[in-house]
Amino acid sequence: MTVPPHVMRELQDILGPEAVLSQPEELITYSYDATWAEGIPDVVVNPTTTEQVAAVLRIADRERIPVVPRGAGTGLAGASVPQGGIVLNLARMNRLREISPEDMVAVVEPGVVNQTLQEALQPYGLMYPPDPASLYMSTIGGNVATNAGGPRCLKYGVTKDYVMGLEVVLPGGQVLRTGGRQIKNVTGYNLTQLFVGSEGTLGVITEITLRLIPAPAARATVMAAYARLEDAAETVNAILSEGILPLTTELMDQACIRAVERKLQMGLPTEAEALMLIAVDGEPEAVHAQIRRVAEVCRRMGADPVEMATTPEEEERLWIARRSVSPALALIKPSRLTEDIVVPRSKIPAMIRRIQAIAREYDVMIPTFGHIGDGNVHPDIMCDRRDPEEMRRVALAAQAVFEATIELGGTLSGEHGIGLLKREFLPKELGPLAIEKMLAIKKVFDPNGIMNPGKVFPKEMEIGE
Ligand SMILES: Cc1cc2nc3c(=O)[nH]c(=O)nc-3n(C[C@H](O)[C@H](O)[C@H](O)COP(=O)(O)OP(=O)(O)OC[C@H]3O[C@@H](n4cnc5c(N)ncnc54)[C@H](O)[C@@H]3O)c2cc1C
């Protein structure tokens, strides 16, 4: 027990007894994320104001108690999984403070669910582009802390491109405001971006000012099947060189196509090596013209069949295949290790071939899908955690995937973060100097190492180790 009784009493005084959870059945609810990492906290607190967050961090820093900020717990890197200490659950700080059509900004508390914001913006004709596939569950605070991406990133960028200002509570309880609501702002260092993707290791984000854009009026999608994976990958550049910037360029490999077809029996081409879903958005006339050109490019690159969807109903039918990848893979094996690698776009075919070779070498199944316009793919290493011999091969295969990624000039994580699960690989990609500087930054904000310890940095490098 790292939280002594007098601290429990203080927490109850600040937050009210109902907002401090310590029963085993309550704690277990906050002991995992969307990976298989697990760890029980000593206590969970549910603040509703910045002042309460500040009071909790003052006590935690004084007592050197670890604090793990938590949004919805949908993370895919173990980053919100505690190892004792306090889980600071931001889900109840979920007020949408302001939508300003004039300034085209939204000001939100961290616990606002992404989809709630998307829906609130519709009457204003505005859009917040970052759309992680978890948008129905994940919070804006979690999205900012992981710099979440989504299918629309190729055209619109990732979360960092929309964060204009933050309110952050630092260990010790000071409240820092960064950035603002100005499109241009070069006054001083960019502290806002330092917190984006910091995975709860520097402070607790309690308010976020987001940039918005006008919502496009129309959208259309092409689904194209390819006998050769390389042709699918090359299609992205062929479309770009036509002067068209697609909204999404999603790829499913043959293992994914077969898994979805087994589940849905919707007539997918199971002999194809790759299936692409390419969408465009904008003004209706431009969208109709562009989607026809996209279909032509796909055919020219060898795709057959090529299907086009221009109404929401037709689009829904095509996108169901992509959205069903995860549930379909879940029918193959009880568990999977979802990776999140990124390579330069030109290296996608080589990367996928390497993944296929690694799957053969370690005798594991690795269906791969992803956002290939961004060079970001998710190889899912299928496994059964009850089989230690298989898990040994899974660990070796994961290591081989990371090594291949770095060899091809890539990065370990495009959108899920490093968290607990990838921290030991950090030095391989970043090298000692970059890590030394990052640790120095961590020490400036969190000198006692209470913020989400055990995450991002390899164990032996942590503050206090
Ligand atoms: C089905 C599914 C699909 C997914 N698809 C995508 C996708 O397309 N793109 C993508 O990028 N990710 C995706 N993810 C991963 C996950 O949803 C994202 O990482 C998301 O941003 C996490 O948000 P969350 O609210 O669940 O945060 P949590 O998982 O609770 O926390 C994630 C990290 O953020 C920190 N944190 C949370 N809130 C705060 C705060 N207020 N202040 C400081 N730190 C904080 C936590 O400490 C932790 O380090 C997916 C996950 C699932 C389960």
The ligand as a Tripos MOL2 file, in Angstrom:
@<TRIPOS>MOLECULE
LIG
   53    58     1     0     0
SMALL
NO_CHARGES

@<TRIPOS>ATOM
      1 C1        -10.8990   -0.2640  -30.8530 C.3       1 LIG1
      2 C2         -9.7960    0.7540  -30.7110 C.ar      1 LIG1
      3 C3         -9.4370    1.5180  -31.8160 C.ar      1 LIG1
      4 C4         -8.4140    2.4630  -31.7070 C.ar      1 LIG1
      5 N1         -8.1080    3.2200  -32.7940 N.ar      1 LIG1
      6 C5         -7.1680    4.1860  -32.7000 C.ar      1 LIG1
      7 C6         -6.8640    5.0200  -33.8250 C.ar      1 LIG1
      8 O1         -7.4420    4.9040  -34.8970 O.2       1 LIG1
      9 N2         -5.9130    5.9590  -33.6630 N.ar      1 LIG1
     10 C7         -5.2600    6.1340  -32.4680 C.ar      1 LIG1
     11 O2         -4.4160    7.0230  -32.3710 O.2       1 LIG1
     12 N3         -5.5210    5.3480  -31.4000 N.ar      1 LIG1
     13 C8         -6.4580    4.3910  -31.4700 C.ar      1 LIG1
     14 N4         -6.7300    3.5980  -30.3860 N.ar      1 LIG1
     15 C9         -5.9780    3.7890  -29.1370 C.3       1 LIG1
     16 C10        -6.6400    4.7490  -28.1160 C.3       1 LIG1
     17 O3         -8.0280    4.8250  -28.3060 O.3       1 LIG1
     18 C11        -6.0100    6.1350  -28.1990 C.3       1 LIG1
     19 O4         -4.6700    6.0510  -27.7560 O.3       1 LIG1
     20 C12        -6.7440    7.2040  -27.3630 C.3       1 LIG1
     21 O5         -6.1760    8.4580  -27.6630 O.3       1 LIG1
     22 C13        -6.6850    6.9710  -25.8610 C.3       1 LIG1
     23 O6         -7.6550    7.7960  -25.2500 O.3       1 LIG1
     24 P1         -8.2320    7.4420  -23.7960 P.3       1 LIG1
     25 O7         -9.1600    8.5280  -23.4000 O.co2     1 LIG1
     26 O8         -8.7860    6.0760  -23.7740 O.co2     1 LIG1
     27 O9         -6.9020    7.5310  -22.9150 O.3       1 LIG1
     28 P2         -6.2920    6.4750  -21.8980 P.3       1 LIG1
     29 O10        -6.1040    5.1570  -22.5580 O.co2     1 LIG1
     30 O11        -7.0590    6.5000  -20.6310 O.co2     1 LIG1
     31 O12        -4.8490    7.1350  -21.6390 O.3       1 LIG1
     32 C14        -3.8890    7.1500  -22.6510 C.3       1 LIG1
     33 C15        -2.6710    7.9530  -22.1590 C.3       1 LIG1
     34 O13        -3.0420    9.3160  -21.9810 O.3       1 LIG1
     35 C16        -2.7830    9.7470  -20.6350 C.3       1 LIG1
     36 N5         -3.8620   10.6820  -20.3030 N.ar      1 LIG1
     37 C17        -5.1950   10.5000  -20.4450 C.ar      1 LIG1
     38 N6         -5.8530   11.6170  -20.0950 N.ar      1 LIG1
     39 C18        -4.9180   12.5340  -19.7190 C.ar      1 LIG1
     40 C19        -4.9590   13.8730  -19.2520 C.ar      1 LIG1
     41 N7         -6.1170   14.5290  -19.1170 N.pl3     1 LIG1
     42 N8         -3.7960   14.4840  -18.9410 N.ar      1 LIG1
     43 C20        -2.6100   13.8660  -19.0960 C.ar      1 LIG1
     44 N9         -2.5130   12.5970  -19.5440 N.ar      1 LIG1
     45 C21        -3.6420   11.9430  -19.8520 C.ar      1 LIG1
     46 C22        -2.7720    8.4770  -19.8250 C.3       1 LIG1
     47 O14        -1.9940    8.6220  -18.6520 O.3       1 LIG1
     48 C23        -2.1250    7.5270  -20.8110 C.3       1 LIG1
     49 O15        -0.7430    7.7300  -20.7820 O.3       1 LIG1
     50 C24        -7.7210    2.6300  -30.4700 C.ar      1 LIG1
     51 C25        -8.0960    1.8440  -29.3710 C.ar      1 LIG1
     52 C26        -9.1040    0.9210  -29.4870 C.ar      1 LIG1
     53 C27        -9.4770    0.1070  -28.2890 C.3       1 LIG1
@<TRIPOS>BOND
     1     1     2 1
     2     2     3 ar
     3     2    52 ar
     4     3     4 ar
     5     4     5 ar
     6     4    50 ar
     7     5     6 ar
     8     6     7 ar
     9     6    13 1
    10     7     8 2
    11     7     9 ar
    12     9    10 ar
    13    10    11 2
    14    10    12 ar
    15    12    13 ar
    16    13    14 ar
    17    14    15 1
    18    14    50 ar
    19    15    16 1
    20    16    17 1
    21    16    18 1
    22    18    19 1
    23    18    20 1
    24    20    21 1
    25    20    22 1
    26    22    23 1
    27    23    24 1
    28    24    25 2
    29    24    26 1
    30    24    27 1
    31    27    28 1
    32    28    29 2
    33    28    30 1
    34    28    31 1
    35    31    32 1
    36    32    33 1
    37    33    34 1
    38    33    48 1
    39    34    35 1
    40    35    36 1
    41    35    46 1
    42    36    37 ar
    43    36    45 ar
    44    37    38 ar
    45    38    39 ar
    46    39    40 ar
    47    39    45 ar
    48    40    41 1
    49    40    42 ar
    50    42    43 ar
    51    43    44 ar
    52    44    45 ar
    53    46    47 1
    54    46    48 1
    55    48    49 1
    56    50    51 ar
    57    51    52 ar
    58    52    53 1
@<TRIPOS>SUBSTRUCTURE
     1 LIG1         1 GROUP 0 **** ****
